[in-house]
């Protein structure tokens, strides 16, 4: 099952218990966000001008190697939280707001966010 499908079909946590399958899928995404470096990367990308950030703009922010930053970006990408597009020698990353809205819908019962995310 695709993660976006798993998230889209989940009711808010207070409405009904998650199935074992959905729990595994959601935990994978929340685990990806649970690392301070990845959470900061996600924030940097989301708040960057134009809604996208070049990897060249991200590496200087941290006192980490480029390989470590690449690993964290890969984890975020594999979790479906960001997408990347290669342009020449650089990769530009964007946050996937649809997935973030669906994740928040699982946590916020009876909200407009949930209703909008489920309608998609």
N, C-alpha and C positions, 0 to 999 in steps of 0.2 A: 504494500500500500504506500502511495506517495504521502509524504509528510503533510502537504497542504490538504490532502483529502482527510487525513486523520484529524487534523486540527479543525477543519471546517465542520466535521460532523460531531464534534465534542460539545456537549452541553456544558454550561458553567458547572464548576466543581460542586457548588451547593445545590444544584438541581438534581443531579444523579451521579452515582459513582462512575468513574472512568472504567472502561474495559481494560483488561490486562494489555491488550495490543495497543490501545491508544496511550496508556500510561507509558509504555516503552518508547513510543514515538515522541511523545511530549517531553519525556525525561531527557532524551537525546538532545533536543533543542535547548531546554533549560540548562543542561550540563554545558553545552557550548557557550552559553551566556554566563555561566557561573565562574568563569575564570576572569580575574581582574583585567588582564591584558586584553582578552577578547571583548569584554564588556566595554572597555575604553575604546578599542578599535571600532566597534559597532557605533559608539557614540560619535567618534571623530568622523566616520563616514557619513552618518545621518545628518550631522550638523554642518558638514562642509558645504561651501557655496555651490549651488547648482545640484545639490543632493548626491554628488559623487566625488570620490577622492582618488587621486592617483596614488599608487603604492609609494611613489617617490615622496609624497606629502606625508605619508604615515611612518616611514622608517625612522626619520630624524626625531620624532616625538619621544621615542623610547630609547632606553639604554640597553638595547637588545640587538643581536645580529639580524641581518636581513633574512637569514634562513629561519630564525625563530619567528619573526614577524610573518613570513610566508606560511609557516606551519599554522599559526593562529588564524590567518586568513583562510587557509584551506579548511580548517575545522568549521569556521563560520559559514563558508560556502557549502560544505557538505551537509551542514545542518539546514541549509536552505534560507539562512538569514540574510545573506548577501549574494549578489551576482557580480561577475567580473567580465570585463570586455577588454581584450588586448587591442591596443592602438600603438602600432610601431613596437618599440621596445618596452613600453609601460603597460600595466594593467590598471584599469579604472574600475573601482568598486562602487556599487550602489546597494543600499539597504532595500530589502523587499518589504515595503510597508504593508502589503496584503497579508504576509505571514505574521508580521508583528501585530496587526489588528486582530487576526484570528487567535493568536496566542493570548492577547489581552482579553478577548471575548470569553475565553475559557475561565479566566480569573475574575472577571467582573460580571456578576449576575444581573440580568435584567437591564443591561445598558444599551444605549443606542449604538455603541461600538459593536456589541455582539450582534445586534439585529442587522447592522450593515455588513458585517463580516459573513454572517450566515447567508445573507441574500445573494452574495457573490457566487 
